[in-house]
Amino acid sequence: MTPLSEMLVDYSMNCYNNISDSRIIKCAKEHFRDGIACIIAGANVELVKKVIEYAKNDSIMGAATIIGHPDICVNTEYAAMIHAIAAHACDFDDMSINQNGHPTAVLIPVVLAVGEEMGKSANEIIRAYIAGVETNSILGKIVSESNFESGWNPTSFIGVFGATIAASLLYQLNKEETVAAIGIAVGEASGTKVNYGTMTKDLTVGRTAEKGIFAAKLAKMGVQSNIYSLDGSNGLFEVSASGLRAERIEEIINNYISDFLEPGITIKPYPTCRGNHSGINAILDIVEKNDIDYHKIDKVVCDLAPFAYECDRYHFPVTPTEGKFSMAYCTSLILVNGKILISDMEGECITNQEIIELMRHFEIKLNPNYSEYPMGTKLTVYMDGGTKYESEILVPKGDPRVPLSDVENQEKFKICCQKMFNEKNYMTLLNMVNEIEKKENITEFLKTVNGLVKEGK
C-alpha cells in the first residue's frame, strides 16, 4: 500500500495548486482574520516576552517581523514560534472538530514567517494555510478511528504535520523532499495535556510551529527519513494510535471533504477552553431569563459530556490560567460579572473573593449520556429558598452549526485589538485583513501592521 506520508503529500500539493472553491477560500480568510486577532491579543503576554528575551540572549536574531514588537526581528523559526505562542495564549483561537485541536494558532504563524522569508503573496500563504488545515483534519479523522491515546494534545502532536506541509509548500519542496520532511516531523511530534493550565501548554504549541519549519528546511537540505514513518512498523501510529486499518486510511483520504466545509471549524466567542463553552452558554441562558442573586446560590450542578468533563482540568482553580480549564471559574465569572474578558484569565492568582466563594458551591459530574454531543452541558442552579433553574446546551455558540454573526466576529476582532490599536488604526487594520488577498508580498502586510502599532503608542 502507498505510504500515508506520500498520500498526504499528494493531497496537500494538489490542494495548494488547485484550490478553487470560493467557499473554502472565503472561510479560510475568516479564520485567517481570527488568527491575526488572536496573535494581537496575545502579543504581550509574559511568555512571549520571555521567549523574545531568550532569542536575544541566544543571539537568535534575523529579519522576521514580530507583530506587536516593531523594533525586534528574529529568525523565521522563532517568528513562527513567538506568533504561535501569542495566538494560543489567550485560548481564543479556533478549533477543528476533525483534528480535535487548534489548527490556526500553529499554521498562521508558520505561513506568515515562511511567507515573509520567501517573499510570498497573501494568496500563496492562504493556500498553504488551507493545505495545512486539511492535513491536520485528515490525520485527526484517521486517529479518531484508532486507539489514540487521549493524553496527547492534538494541537501539537498532529499539528506539527500541517505545519510541516505548509512550510514545505512555501519553500517549494518537491514530493520526495516533503515526504522526508514528514518523517523528520514524526521525530518531533510531541505534547501532552499534562501542562494545560500552565505557560508550557502555549510554549509547546509555539514549538510545534517552529518544528514544522525545521523539518521542511532540513528536508530541503537533503536529510532523509523513512517513508513509512507514520504508518509503518514502529511508526508513529503503531506507537500512539494502534488499531488503524490500512484500507480505511485510504478511504478517508479518497472521500475527504474540506474541514472548512464539513463539519467546519469553530470560532471561539470566549477566551477559555472550548470544553467550557456549553456551560457558559447555559449560565448565560439562565441569567438572561431569571433574576439571579448569586449570593443566594446554594449549589450549581454541572452535568458534562465526556469531552467537556475531560477539559475541566481544575474543579477549583488557583490561578486565572488554570481558570481557563475550569467550568466553575468560567460560569462564576458570568454570575458575578455578566461576562468573560481576556483580562479575567491573566495574573498570578484568582483574587476576587466572590468568585472564590462561589466556586465552592459547584459540583462537577460526568454524564456519559451526552456521548453524541461531546461538549453537551446541563447546568442546574439551586437557590437557598429551594428554587432551581436549569439550562441544557448541546452545541455551544461558535460551532459551525451555531456560528457567530458577522457583527460578533467583528466585535471579537476589536476586543483582541483594543490594547494595541486606537479606533482609527483598528479600522485600518480590519479593512486591510479583510482585503488580505490584495497583498502581493506578505512582508508589506506585516510591516504595515507594526507601523500601526507604532502609531498607537
C-alpha positions as a printed Julia matrix, in Angstrom:
457×3 Matrix{Float64}:
   0.0    0.0    0.0
   1.11   3.58  -0.65
   2.67   5.09   2.49
   0.39   7.51   4.29
   3.07  10.22   4.07
   3.0   10.01   0.25
  -0.81  10.12   0.17
  -0.79  13.22   2.39
   1.82  14.94   0.23
  -0.1   14.18  -2.98
  -3.28  15.53  -1.41
  -1.7   18.67   0.01
   0.17  19.55  -3.18
  -3.0   19.15  -5.22
  -4.88  21.23  -2.65
  -2.28  24.02  -2.77
  -2.0   24.13  -6.56
  -5.65  23.65  -7.47
  -7.8   25.11  -4.7
 -10.64  26.96  -6.4
 -13.73  26.5   -4.23
 -14.71  30.05  -3.3
 -16.48  28.8   -0.16
 -13.25  27.31   1.2
 -11.22  30.41   0.36
 -13.82  32.71   1.95
 -13.89  30.61   5.12
 -10.09  30.41   5.25
  -9.88  34.21   5.07
 -12.31  34.46   8.01
 -10.13  32.13  10.07
  -7.01  33.99   8.94
  -8.58  37.19  10.32
  -9.44  35.4   13.57
  -5.9   34.06  13.82
  -4.38  37.51  13.36
  -6.71  38.85  16.06
  -5.57  36.12  18.47
  -1.9   36.86  17.76
  -2.5   40.53  18.54
  -4.4   39.67  21.74
  -1.5   37.56  23.0
   1.37  39.64  21.64
   2.43  40.94  25.05
   1.75  38.02  27.35
   4.55  37.17  29.74
   5.65  34.04  27.86
   6.04  35.93  24.58
   8.3   38.44  26.34
  10.33  35.64  27.9
  10.87  33.88  24.56
  11.84  37.15  22.85
  14.38  37.71  25.63
  15.62  34.15  25.18
  16.11  34.78  21.47
  18.08  37.95  22.24
  20.31  36.22  24.78
  20.91  33.28  22.45
  21.7   35.59  19.53
  18.86  34.02  17.54
  18.15  37.14  15.55
  17.15  37.61  11.94
  14.9   39.61   9.66
  11.47  38.18  10.52
   8.77  40.52  11.85
   7.07  40.06  15.23
   3.57  41.57  15.38
   3.32  43.95  18.32
   7.09  44.3   18.63
   8.1   46.6   15.75
  11.68  47.11  16.92
  12.52  43.41  17.19
  13.37  40.92  14.44
  14.23  37.23  14.85
  14.83  34.28  12.54
  11.98  32.55  10.7
  11.6   29.66  13.14
  11.45  31.95  16.16
   9.0   34.31  14.5
   6.65  31.36  13.94
   7.18  30.14  17.49
   6.51  33.53  19.08
   3.42  34.18  16.98
   2.05  30.71  17.76
   2.53  31.28  21.49
   0.72  34.61  21.17
  -2.1   33.09  19.11
  -2.74  30.32  21.64
  -2.03  32.15  24.88
  -5.49  33.66  25.41
  -7.34  30.44  24.49
  -9.32  32.47  21.99
  -8.08  30.6   18.9
 -10.28  28.49  16.64
 -10.77  24.74  16.94
 -11.07  21.98  14.34
 -13.6   19.31  15.22
 -11.83  16.78  12.99
  -8.38  17.48  14.4
  -9.77  17.95  17.92
  -7.24  20.73  18.22
  -6.35  24.28  17.23
  -5.04  24.49  13.65
  -4.85  28.23  13.02
  -2.75  29.09  16.08
   0.06  26.96  14.6
  -0.45  27.46  10.88
  -0.91  31.22  10.51
   2.42  31.81  12.32
   4.14  29.29  10.03
   2.85  30.76   6.78
   3.49  34.34   7.93
   7.1   33.6    8.85
   7.98  31.47   5.83
   5.95  33.72   3.55
   7.95  36.73   4.72
  11.24  34.91   4.26
  10.31  33.74   0.75
   8.55  36.93  -0.37
   5.23  35.15  -0.91
   1.92  36.79  -1.71
  -1.07  36.63   0.62
  -2.83  34.28  -1.8
   0.1   31.87  -1.64
   0.21  31.83   2.14
  -3.56  31.37   2.4
  -3.35  28.36   0.07
  -0.53  26.92   2.19
  -2.6   27.56   5.31
  -5.57  25.71   3.77
  -3.36  22.74   2.86
  -2.02  22.61   6.41
  -5.52  22.69   7.9
  -6.67  19.88   5.62
  -3.61  17.76   6.51
  -4.35  18.09  10.22
  -8.01  17.34   9.64
  -7.29  14.17   7.66
  -4.89  12.91  10.33
  -7.43  13.78  13.01
 -10.12  11.76  11.24
  -7.72   8.84  10.87
  -6.65   8.7   14.51
 -10.24   9.15  15.71
 -10.92   5.63  14.42
  -7.96   4.2   16.3
  -6.92   3.57  19.88
  -5.34   7.03  20.01
  -4.06   7.75  23.49
  -6.22  10.55  24.91
  -3.36  12.19  26.79
  -1.73  13.53  23.63
  -2.51  17.15  22.74
  -3.64  17.01  19.07
  -2.84  20.69  18.54
   0.85  19.85  18.73
   1.02  16.09  18.22
  -0.97  16.23  14.96
  -0.43  19.92  14.24
   3.27  19.5   13.53
   2.38  17.73  10.27
   0.14  20.52   8.99
   2.9   22.95   9.92
   5.46  20.86   8.02
   3.24  20.64   4.96
   2.53  24.39   4.93
   6.22  25.25   5.29
   7.25  22.69   2.66
   4.81  24.15   0.13
   6.08  27.68   0.63
   9.71  26.54   0.49
   8.77  24.73  -2.74
   9.97  21.28  -1.72
   9.33  18.51  -4.24
   7.34  15.4   -3.38
  10.3   13.33  -2.17
  11.61  16.16  -0.02
   8.18  16.78   1.52
   7.77  13.09   2.34
  11.17  13.28   4.04
  10.02  16.36   5.94
   7.04  14.42   7.31
   9.4   11.72   8.51
  11.54  14.33  10.24
   8.39  15.75  11.85
   7.5   12.29  13.18
  10.58  12.56  15.37
   9.39  15.97  16.57
   5.73  15.09  17.3
   5.01  15.64  20.97
   2.86  17.43  23.52
   0.64  16.03  26.25
  -2.27  17.53  28.16
  -0.44  17.46  31.48
   0.63  21.09  31.03
  -2.85  22.5   30.43
  -3.27  25.49  32.7
   0.42  26.44  32.55
   2.64  28.51  30.26
   4.14  25.33  28.86
   0.91  24.48  27.05
   1.4   27.6   24.93
   5.14  27.05  24.64
   4.54  23.57  23.23
   2.2   24.99  20.58
   4.84  27.59  19.73
   7.45  24.89  19.36
   5.1   22.99  17.06
   5.18  25.86  14.57
   8.95  26.07  14.89
   9.36  22.32  14.32
   7.32  22.39  11.11
   9.73  24.91   9.6
  12.71  22.98  10.99
  11.51  19.76   9.33
  10.93  21.43   5.96
  14.31  23.18   5.96
  16.25  20.05   6.86
  14.44  18.01   4.21
  15.25  20.69   1.64
  18.91  20.24   2.6
  18.71  16.54   1.83
  18.03  14.97   5.23
  16.19  11.71   4.61
  13.65   9.71   6.64
  11.57   6.54   6.43
   8.64   6.91   4.03
   6.61   4.69   6.38
   7.35   6.88   9.4
   3.64   7.45  10.05
   2.08   4.05   9.37
   4.93   1.55   9.24
   6.26  -0.9   11.8
   7.33   1.14  14.83
   5.89   4.19  13.09
   4.12   6.98  14.87
   0.64   5.5   14.71
   1.66   1.99  15.71
   3.18   3.51  18.82
   0.47   6.05  19.67
  -2.69   5.12  17.74
  -2.91   1.38  17.3
  -5.76  -0.38  15.51
  -5.65   1.59  12.26
  -6.87  -0.27   9.19
  -4.86   0.5    6.05
  -7.89   0.32   3.78
  -9.77   2.76   5.99
  -6.92   5.29   5.81
  -7.11   5.29   2.03
 -10.9    5.54   2.14
 -10.78   8.59   4.42
  -8.36  10.42   2.13
 -10.21   9.5   -1.08
 -13.57  10.65   0.31
 -12.33  13.62   2.29
 -14.28  16.89   2.18
 -12.63  20.13   3.28
 -12.54  20.78   7.04
 -13.75  24.3    6.27
 -16.98  22.85   4.88
 -17.62  19.6    6.76
 -18.04  19.8    9.65
 -16.48  23.28   9.7
 -14.12  24.91  12.2
 -15.23  26.58  15.41
 -14.52  30.25  16.07
 -14.48  30.86  19.8
 -16.7   33.54  21.35
 -14.99  33.3   24.76
 -11.27  33.26  25.74
 -11.4   29.89  27.51
 -11.02  26.2   26.78
 -13.72  25.15  24.33
 -14.95  22.5   26.77
 -16.4   25.29  28.97
 -18.45  26.97  26.28
 -21.67  24.98  26.56
 -21.65  25.7   30.28
 -21.04  29.39  29.64
 -23.96  29.44  27.2
 -26.12  27.6   29.74
 -25.42  30.02  32.59
 -25.95  32.99  30.26
 -29.31  31.48  29.31
 -30.29  31.11  32.97
 -29.14  34.62  33.89
 -30.91  36.23  30.93
 -34.24  34.55  31.75
 -34.18  34.89  35.54
 -33.32  37.4   38.22
 -30.46  35.53  39.92
 -28.85  36.77  43.12
 -25.63  34.77  43.11
 -25.18  35.45  46.83
 -28.19  33.18  47.46
 -26.99  30.23  45.37
 -26.84  27.0   47.38
 -25.36  24.75  44.71
 -24.6   24.62  40.98
 -24.56  21.14  39.47
 -22.76  20.8   36.14
 -23.5   17.65  34.13
 -20.79  17.45  31.49
 -20.32  15.36  28.37
 -17.11  13.26  28.29
 -15.09  15.81  26.29
 -16.22  18.75  28.41
 -15.52  16.76  31.58
 -12.02  15.86  30.4
 -11.34  19.54  29.64
 -12.4   20.55  33.16
  -8.88  20.09  34.49
  -9.31  22.28  37.57
 -12.53  21.95  39.56
 -11.19  24.59  41.94
  -8.51  26.63  40.14
  -6.0   28.81  41.95
  -4.66  30.82  39.02
  -6.52  32.5   36.13
  -4.54  30.31  33.73
  -5.99  27.24  35.44
  -9.35  29.01  35.31
  -9.39  28.67  31.51
  -9.88  24.96  32.15
 -12.48  25.29  34.89
 -16.24  25.23  34.43
 -16.68  26.57  37.96
 -14.47  29.6   37.34
 -15.88  30.49  33.91
 -19.53  30.2   34.92
 -18.84  32.07  38.18
 -17.44  34.93  36.11
 -20.75  35.13  34.27
 -22.74  35.06  37.51
 -20.64  37.76  39.17
 -19.57  39.97  36.27
 -22.02  39.08  33.5
 -19.21  38.45  31.01
 -15.78  36.93  30.49
 -12.82  39.11  29.48
  -9.31  38.25  28.36
  -8.09  40.02  31.5
 -10.05  37.54  33.65
  -7.52  34.91  32.55
  -4.44  36.95  33.41
  -2.46  37.32  36.63
  -0.72  35.11  39.14
  -3.74  34.12  41.23
  -7.51  34.46  41.43
  -8.14  37.3   43.88
 -11.86  38.04  43.56
 -13.25  36.66  46.83
 -16.81  36.47  45.49
 -15.62  34.25  42.64
 -13.59  32.1   45.03
 -16.54  31.63  47.37
 -18.98  30.91  44.56
 -16.75  28.18  43.11
 -17.09  26.27  46.41
 -20.77  25.75  45.56
 -20.08  23.87  42.29
 -20.46  20.14  41.75
 -18.92  18.8   38.53
 -20.31  15.5   37.22
 -19.61  13.29  34.2
 -22.71  12.46  32.17
 -21.92   9.64  29.71
 -25.38  10.02  28.15
 -24.02  13.05  26.28
 -21.61  10.93  24.21
 -23.35  12.03  21.0
 -22.7   15.67  21.94
 -19.1   15.82  23.24
 -19.49  19.36  24.59
 -23.05  18.95  25.89
 -23.67  20.5   29.31
 -26.61  20.8   31.66
 -26.45  23.33  34.48
 -28.82  23.26  37.44
 -28.7   26.22  39.83
 -30.22  25.54  43.26
 -31.13  28.62  45.3
 -31.25  28.86  49.11
 -35.04  29.05  49.09
 -35.46  25.82  47.13
 -35.97  27.34  43.67
 -33.93  25.79  40.89
 -33.07  26.92  37.38
 -31.9   24.66  34.57
 -30.44  25.03  31.11
 -29.06  22.42  28.73
 -26.8   23.31  25.81
 -25.75  20.51  23.48
 -23.9   22.57  20.85
 -22.14  25.74  22.05
 -22.03  29.06  20.24
 -19.26  29.36  17.68
 -19.76  25.81  16.42
 -20.42  25.77  12.64
 -23.98  24.73  13.5
 -24.36  27.82  15.73
 -21.96  30.28  14.11
 -21.03  33.74  15.26
 -22.62  36.52  13.24
 -20.52  38.94  11.19
 -21.13  41.56  13.88
 -19.97  39.18  16.63
 -16.85  38.25  14.67
 -16.01  41.91  14.17
 -16.59  42.61  17.86
 -14.22  39.79  18.77
 -11.58  41.26  16.46
 -12.0   44.62  18.16
 -11.69  43.1   21.65
  -8.44  41.4   20.65
  -7.02  44.63  19.25
  -8.12  47.13  21.87
  -4.9   47.11  23.93
  -2.68  47.78  20.93
  -4.67  49.9   18.47
  -6.7   53.08  18.71
 -10.1   53.29  16.97
  -8.73  54.7   13.71
  -5.87  52.21  13.44
  -8.14  49.33  14.4
 -10.46  50.09  11.46
  -7.48  50.4    9.11
  -6.22  47.02  10.29
  -9.62  45.36   9.99
 -10.1   46.62   6.44
  -6.61  45.5    5.5
  -7.14  41.99   6.89
 -10.5   41.73   5.16
  -8.77  42.5    1.86
  -5.64  40.48   2.55
  -5.7   38.84  -0.89
  -4.64  42.17  -2.41
  -1.2   41.96  -0.78
   1.39  40.86  -3.35
   4.0   40.38  -0.63
   3.04  39.37   2.91
   6.0   41.4    4.22
   4.1   44.54   3.24
   1.19  43.42   5.41
   3.39  42.67   8.43
   5.29  45.95   8.18
   2.03  47.89   7.88
   0.59  46.17  10.96
   3.62  47.1   13.03
   3.52  50.62  11.61
   0.01  50.91  13.03
   1.3   49.54  16.35
   3.93  52.29  16.5
   1.35  54.96  15.73
  -0.79  53.7   18.59
   1.99  54.01  21.18
